[in-house]
């Protein structure tokens, strides 16, 4: 008897693995994630340009830890005031929100606009509700 059998342990895992069939490699399906950012309110008011936001995303999105490494994995497009990001690699919606907030801060719009999730796969840039607060202060 070996030491492991004398103590009542099961056979070591390495011995069991030798008798099993070789593991098969599983191919992952290409999953395309699509996210949209609706900038219609600020673009209609003329305080923001959707084309510059699209360029900012193209310049700043990181793929595998490198900026400007988009290749064919991530595409950024624009339909009027809506910016659409589609990715064939791991890409989080939260990262898109982070970049959107960074753009707003750079353009000094962060005091007036915030990024809100309106659907599972999209964000919207909205104004803060300042008018409600001013009406409450007038009543006091």
Secondary structure, DSSP 8 states (H G I E B T S, - for coil): --HHHHTT----HHHHHHHS------------EEEEEE-HHHHHHTS--HHHHHHHHHHH-EETTEET--TTTEEEEEETTEEEEEESS---HHHHHHHHHHHHHHTT-TTTEEEEEEETTEEEEEE--HHHHHHHHHH-
